[in-house]
Amino acid sequence: MTSPWLTVRQGTAPLILSLPHTGTEIPPEIEAALVSPWLARKDTDWWIERLYDFAAGLDATIIRTALSRTVIDVNRDPSGVSLYPGQATTELCPTTTFDGEPLYREGEGPDVAERRTRWFDPYHAALQGEIARLRRLHPRIVLYDCHSIRSEIPRLFPGLLPHFNIGTDGGRTCDPALQDEIERICAATGLSVVSNGRFRGGFITRAYGCPADGVHAVQMELACRAYLDEPVGPVGPETWPVPYDPVRAAPVRTALESILAACLAFGARPT
């Protein structure tokens, strides 16, 4: 199932991968209102679709938008309620970068209602449809939301972000046993790991994770230095993004393979 901007790879395993921030496409009429195409793509979850491209071989369902998060952020609460009250964040249709830089030219700005109807609602309709389809096949499923972010963004968090950031909204969105197993796999890499720290799970994790209904949702936010030769600190068009290097990414990819295998085993476990 595909459209020009939305791809749904339907599998039969009890696992859905959501990739809401890997897209870079910006319609020309929107790009014309922006300060800079590079700024508009600066906060992309770079190369996450390549890091997880093994998931199709697991027969996972994969939902991805090709659109840049600057066009519409499908991982934000459409009501406008902040997921992180009191902390800096960006909106359903971001008007600044994570660093606070304006995205739009003076006097320009997004038509939020139009973009929500055109892109946000169809993404979530697809996600809801796949959850319902797989729940008819399995007594429980795992919804795994794939993300990454630059390791150092002072406006969002102090110091360096841990390599692995697991979000389950304080344990509300998945069985504790699944969270524990993911933590164990991450810790075995020797890299830093935290659960429900700065990133507790976005709208997707919180809206759909409901263990009582057989849907266990986990957000994985990777610090980019975990799998890329990231220039930690301020970046510009000449330094960001860096190319994807399969050799550099291999150790984290191996850990992610173990994590998704654990998700599949959890989903297949008898109730």
C-alpha positions as CSV (number, residue, x, y, z in Angstrom):
1,M,0.0,0.0,0.0
2,T,1.6,3.2,-1.2
3,S,0.9,6.8,-2.1
4,P,3.2,9.5,-3.3
5,W,4.1,10.4,0.3
6,L,2.9,7.5,2.5
7,T,4.2,3.9,2.4
8,V,2.7,1.0,4.3
9,R,4.4,-2.3,4.1
10,Q,2.0,-4.9,5.4
11,G,3.4,-7.8,7.3
12,T,1.8,-10.5,9.4
13,A,4.2,-10.5,12.4
14,P,2.9,-8.9,15.6
15,L,5.1,-5.9,15.1
16,I,4.6,-2.4,13.6
17,L,7.4,0.0,12.9
18,S,6.4,3.6,12.7
19,L,8.9,6.0,11.0
20,P,7.3,9.5,11.3
21,H,10.4,11.7,10.9
22,T,12.6,10.2,8.2
23,G,11.1,12.0,5.3
24,T,12.7,15.0,3.5
25,E,10.1,15.9,0.8
26,I,8.6,19.4,1.0
27,P,6.0,20.5,-1.5
28,P,7.2,23.4,-3.7
29,E,4.5,25.8,-2.4
30,I,5.6,25.2,1.2
31,E,9.3,25.4,0.4
32,A,8.8,28.8,-1.2
33,A,7.7,30.2,2.2
34,L,10.7,28.8,4.1
35,V,13.8,30.6,5.2
36,S,16.1,27.7,4.0
37,P,15.5,24.2,2.7
38,W,18.5,23.0,4.8
39,L,17.0,24.4,8.0
40,A,13.7,22.8,7.1
41,R,15.4,19.4,6.9
42,K,17.9,19.9,9.7
43,D,15.9,18.0,12.4
44,T,15.2,15.0,10.2
45,D,15.7,11.6,11.8
46,W,18.6,11.0,9.4
47,W,19.0,7.5,7.9
48,I,16.7,5.7,10.3
49,E,14.9,4.0,7.4
50,R,18.3,2.5,6.4
51,L,19.3,1.6,10.0
52,Y,16.0,-0.5,10.3
53,D,15.8,-1.7,6.7
54,F,16.2,-5.3,8.0
55,A,12.7,-5.1,9.6
56,A,11.0,-6.1,6.3
57,G,12.8,-9.4,6.6
58,L,11.1,-10.0,9.9
59,D,7.7,-9.6,8.2
60,A,7.0,-6.5,10.3
61,T,4.5,-3.9,9.2
62,I,6.3,-0.6,8.4
63,I,4.6,2.8,8.1
64,R,6.6,5.7,6.8
65,T,6.0,9.2,5.5
66,A,8.3,10.7,2.9
67,L,7.3,14.2,4.0
68,S,9.6,16.3,6.1
69,R,8.5,16.9,9.7
70,T,8.5,20.6,8.8
71,V,5.5,20.0,6.6
72,I,3.6,18.1,9.3
73,D,4.8,16.3,12.5
74,V,2.7,13.2,12.8
75,N,4.1,12.6,16.2
76,R,2.6,15.7,17.9
77,D,-0.7,15.9,19.6
78,P,-3.1,17.5,17.1
79,S,-4.9,19.4,19.8
80,G,-1.8,21.5,20.4
81,V,-1.3,20.2,24.0
82,S,2.5,19.9,24.7
83,L,3.9,16.5,25.2
84,Y,6.5,18.0,27.5
85,P,4.9,20.8,29.5
86,G,7.4,23.5,30.5
87,Q,10.1,22.2,28.1
88,A,11.0,23.5,24.7
89,T,9.5,21.5,21.8
90,T,8.1,22.0,18.3
91,E,4.6,22.1,17.0
92,L,2.3,20.0,14.8
93,C,3.6,22.2,12.0
94,P,6.9,23.4,13.3
95,T,7.7,27.1,13.0
96,T,11.3,26.8,14.4
97,T,14.1,24.2,14.4
98,F,15.0,22.4,17.6
99,D,17.6,25.1,18.0
100,G,15.0,27.9,17.9
101,E,15.8,29.1,14.4
102,P,12.8,30.5,12.5
103,L,11.7,28.2,9.6
104,Y,9.4,30.7,7.8
105,R,10.0,34.0,6.1
106,E,8.4,37.0,7.8
107,G,4.7,37.1,7.1
108,E,4.5,33.5,6.0
109,G,3.4,30.5,8.1
110,P,1.7,27.1,7.9
111,D,-2.0,26.4,7.4
112,V,-2.2,23.9,10.2
113,A,-5.8,22.8,9.7
114,E,-5.2,22.1,5.9
115,R,-2.0,20.2,6.6
116,R,-3.6,18.2,9.3
117,T,-6.4,17.1,7.0
118,R,-4.2,16.4,4.1
119,W,-1.4,14.5,5.8
120,F,-1.7,14.0,9.6
121,D,-5.1,12.3,9.5
122,P,-4.2,9.8,6.7
123,Y,-1.0,8.8,8.5
124,H,-3.0,8.0,11.6
125,A,-5.8,6.3,9.7
126,A,-3.2,4.0,8.2
127,L,-1.6,3.4,11.6
128,Q,-5.0,2.7,13.3
129,G,-6.0,0.4,10.4
130,E,-2.8,-1.7,10.7
131,I,-3.1,-1.9,14.5
132,A,-6.7,-3.2,14.1
133,R,-5.6,-5.7,11.3
134,L,-2.8,-7.2,13.3
135,R,-4.9,-7.4,16.5
136,R,-7.2,-9.6,14.6
137,L,-4.3,-11.9,14.0
138,H,-2.5,-11.8,17.3
139,P,-3.6,-11.4,21.0
140,R,-0.9,-8.8,21.5
141,I,1.3,-6.6,19.2
142,V,4.2,-4.2,19.6
143,L,4.2,-0.8,18.1
144,Y,7.8,0.4,17.8
145,D,8.3,4.1,17.0
146,C,11.7,4.8,15.4
147,H,13.5,8.1,16.0
148,S,16.9,9.8,16.2
149,I,18.1,13.2,17.2
150,R,21.4,15.1,17.3
151,S,23.3,14.4,20.5
152,E,23.6,17.9,21.7
153,I,20.8,20.5,21.5
154,P,21.0,22.9,24.5
155,R,17.5,24.3,23.9
156,L,16.0,20.8,24.4
157,F,18.3,19.1,27.0
158,P,21.5,19.8,28.9
159,G,24.7,18.1,27.9
160,L,24.9,15.0,25.7
161,L,21.8,12.8,25.3
162,P,22.3,9.1,26.2
163,H,22.8,6.9,23.2
164,F,19.6,4.9,23.7
165,N,16.4,6.7,24.9
166,I,13.5,4.4,25.5
167,G,10.1,6.0,25.9
168,T,7.0,4.2,27.4
169,D,5.4,7.2,29.1
170,G,6.6,6.1,32.5
171,G,5.7,2.5,31.9
172,R,2.1,3.1,30.8
173,T,2.4,2.1,27.2
174,C,3.9,-1.4,27.4
175,D,4.4,-4.4,29.6
176,P,7.3,-3.8,32.1
177,A,8.8,-7.1,31.0
178,L,9.2,-5.8,27.4
179,Q,10.8,-2.5,28.6
180,D,13.2,-4.5,30.8
181,E,14.3,-6.7,28.0
182,I,14.9,-3.7,25.7
183,E,16.9,-2.0,28.4
184,R,19.0,-5.2,28.9
185,I,19.9,-5.4,25.2
186,C,20.8,-1.7,25.1
187,A,22.9,-1.9,28.2
188,A,24.8,-4.9,26.8
189,T,26.3,-2.7,24.0
190,G,28.2,-0.7,26.6
191,L,26.6,2.5,25.4
192,S,24.5,4.8,27.6
193,V,20.8,4.1,28.0
194,V,17.9,5.7,29.8
195,S,14.2,5.0,30.0
196,N,11.6,7.8,30.2
197,G,14.2,10.5,30.5
198,R,14.0,13.6,28.3
199,F,12.0,11.6,25.7
200,R,9.1,9.6,27.3
201,G,7.4,8.8,24.0
202,G,5.6,11.1,21.6
203,F,2.0,11.3,20.5
204,I,2.1,8.0,18.6
205,T,3.4,6.0,21.6
206,R,1.1,7.6,24.1
207,A,-2.0,7.6,21.9
208,Y,-1.9,3.9,20.9
209,G,0.0,2.1,23.6
210,C,-2.6,0.3,25.7
211,P,-1.4,-2.9,27.2
212,A,-4.9,-3.8,28.4
213,D,-6.0,-3.8,24.8
214,G,-3.1,-5.8,23.6
215,V,-1.1,-2.9,22.1
216,H,2.4,-2.4,23.6
217,A,4.1,0.8,22.3
218,V,7.7,1.8,22.7
219,Q,9.6,4.8,21.3
220,M,13.3,4.4,20.6
221,E,15.1,7.8,20.3
222,L,18.7,7.2,19.3
223,A,21.3,9.9,19.8
224,C,22.8,10.3,16.3
225,R,26.4,9.6,17.5
226,A,25.3,6.1,18.3
227,Y,25.2,5.1,14.6
228,L,26.7,8.1,12.7
229,D,30.0,10.0,12.7
230,E,28.0,12.9,14.1
231,P,29.8,16.3,14.5
232,V,28.5,16.9,18.1
233,G,27.7,20.6,18.7
234,P,26.5,23.3,16.3
235,V,26.1,22.1,12.7
236,G,25.7,23.8,9.3
237,P,25.0,22.8,5.7
238,E,28.6,21.9,5.2
239,T,28.7,19.4,8.1
240,W,25.1,18.0,8.4
241,P,23.8,15.5,7.6
242,V,26.7,13.1,7.4
243,P,26.5,10.1,5.0
244,Y,25.2,6.8,6.2
245,D,28.1,4.4,6.8
246,P,26.9,0.7,7.2
247,V,30.2,-0.2,9.0
248,R,29.9,2.6,11.5
249,A,26.2,1.8,12.1
250,A,26.7,-2.0,12.4
251,P,27.1,-2.3,16.2
252,V,23.9,-0.4,16.9
253,R,22.1,-2.1,14.1
254,T,22.9,-5.5,15.7
255,A,21.4,-4.3,18.9
256,L,18.3,-3.1,17.1
257,E,18.0,-6.5,15.5
258,S,18.0,-8.1,18.9
259,I,15.5,-5.6,20.2
260,L,13.0,-6.2,17.4
261,A,13.5,-10.0,17.8
262,A,12.6,-9.5,21.5
263,C,9.5,-7.5,20.4
264,L,8.5,-10.4,18.1
265,A,9.0,-13.0,20.9
266,F,7.0,-10.9,23.2
267,G,4.2,-10.6,20.7
268,A,4.1,-14.3,20.1
269,R,4.1,-15.2,23.8
270,P,0.9,-16.9,24.9
271,T,-1.5,-14.7,26.9
